[in-house]
Amino acid sequence: MYDISDAIRYAGVDDTGRKMFESQYPLPSGMSYNSYVVSGSTHSAILDSVDAEYGDEWLDNLTAALEGRQPDYLVMLHAEPDHSSNIVRALVRWPGMKIVAGKAALQMLPQFFSGVDFAGRLMEVKEGDVIDLGDHRLRFYAAPMVHWPEVMVAFEESESVLFSADAFGRFGAVGLGGGWDDEARRYYANIVGKYGNQVQALLRKLSQLTVDVIAPLHGPVLKSDLGHYLGLYEKWSRYEAERRGVLVAYASVYGGTADAALALAGMLRASGCEVVAVDLAATDVSEAVSLAFKYDSMVLCSVTLDADMFPAMHRFLHHLQSKGLRGRRVGLVENGSWAPVAARKMSAMLSAMNDMTVVGEPVTIRSRLSDDSLRALRELASQIDS
């Protein structure tokens, strides 16, 4: 169903029951773990394994895709356990097969498979090396820190297929369908986002190739409109916004800060801005981080608690800082029945990030909106919209 061609077959699995990825990212539509089989005229290669829980299904899928052929190589582009956990089972199934990987990945193997003897079963590849399968050829390119240090990608030259490891991946089981942009951005921003420079280095390599198909380790195989996906990766890795718009992120206790945030969002919408308002206490932080990558402006609205910003706001800003977000225009709104300090604390965290511009003066709410604070919100809205 998801095969790329007669010679390049899909052997991955869908995990529709998993609710969290890497113990921190919600999966409303599950997750896919992709694996591929490339059958040339003389040799065959498997590309990557799947999560440990799905070893039996993966081996069955491989057997079907191989159609009686004995695989010669198991290519490990990425050593992370959701892509490598079943490689020993495959070695047992096909004793003549060798693991192909870069030096760093091969060095990691004993860390995940203590006591396994890989002697005579390993083949190291480096930048530019080729595995000749007959009428198909796999050429390897290093992609360090996209998003682990050992990562490589492989380019199948006869059909122009890029096996991109975790690059161009997306949350969500393939069989459940769904769009690409939003869940791919959430995946990128939260998992790969810190490594924009390294993604840029990979994109420069890819610009020298004619890629017709992108086959990632998560999410659907991309066969058309590749300029769209490459263009988004170009923007995300440069920390450029996809579009003009405002994320209004708020953290409220008794509703006063929420009222201010929603009032400001309404003012911005009335002026024609695209606006998304997010309650940080009720929205997963991975979604808020994704929206911060999407839009060029933010307004941060936080109640003061324990002489600091509200914990949900602190967590959000910590994630933005750790993922390297930069180059955004930011407005600040604080609330406090006494001694409000949230704006100063938020500003301090923003100052530790690159090219974050605080727009206008912070707006201070005293418990609830007043005529004065509404006027200040209107002024902030006009400055954010300018």
C-alpha positions, 0 to 999 in steps of 0.5 A: 500500500505504501510501496515506492516502486516494485523494487522499493517496498515499505515494511514499516508498522503503525502504532495506533495505541501509543499515547506518548512519544519519548515519554513527553509528546502526546500522540493523538493519532499514534505513530509510524515506524518506517522501514524499507526494502530495496531489491536490486538485480543482484543484492537486497537491503533493508533500511532500518528497524522498528520499535521493539514492540512491533518486531514480529509484525516487522519481520512478517512485513520484511518477509513479504516485501523480500518475496523469498530473497535473502537480504544482504544488508541491514542499513542502520541510518539512525541508532535510536531504539525506535529504529534499531531495537529489532536488528538482532532479531533480523540478524538471527532470521537472516544469518548472512546479512550484515549491518551497514552504518556509519562509524558512530552508529556502529560504536553505539551498538554495544550500548544497546545490545550488551553481550551480542557478538557482532563480529563479522556482521558489521560494515562501516560506510562514510560520506559518499560511500555506495552500496551497489545492489545491481540496478539500484545504488545507495549513496550515503551522506552524514547528517550529524545531529539531525537529531543524533550524532550518528545519523546518516541519510541514503540516496537511492540513485536510480529512482532518486529516493532519499531515505531521510532518517528522522528528517521530514518525519511527522507524528501520527500513524500513516494509516490514519491519514491526516495532513503533514504541516502541523504535526511535522512542525510539532515533530521538528520544533520539539525534536530537531529544533535545537539543531537548525545549523545541522539541518541547514548543512544537510539541506545544502547537501540535498540541494546537489541532488535531484530528489523525487521521493522522500522516505522518512522514518516517521510519517508518510512517504513524500512523493509530490510537492517536495518543494513545499516540504523542503521550503518549510525545513528551510524556514524552520532550520533558519528559525524563520516564521512560516507566516505573519501572525501572533501566538497569544500564550497565557497562564492564568489562575482565576481568569483575570490574565486569561481575560486580558489575553483573550481581549488582546487576541480579539483586538488583534483579530479585529485589525486583521491579524491571524491569531492563535490564543493558547492556555499554557496550563491546558495545552501541551507545551509541544503544541505551544512550541510548534506555534511559536515556530510558526508565527513571527510574533508572540504575546506572553501573558502571565500571572505573578506567582511566588514572585515569579511567572506562573510555572506553565509560562516558565516551562514554555519559555524554557522549551523555546530557549532549549530549542533555540527559537530566535528572531521573534517580536514579543509583547508582555502582559503581567498580572498581580494583585500585589507586586507584579513581577512576571513581565520582568521575569519573562523579559529576563528569560527572553534576553537569554535567547537570540534576537528576541525583540520585546515590543512596546511597554509591558502591560500590567493588570491589577487582578482584573481588567480596568479601563487603564489596562484596556487602553494599554492593551490596545496600544500593545495590539497596535504595536504588535500589528505594526 
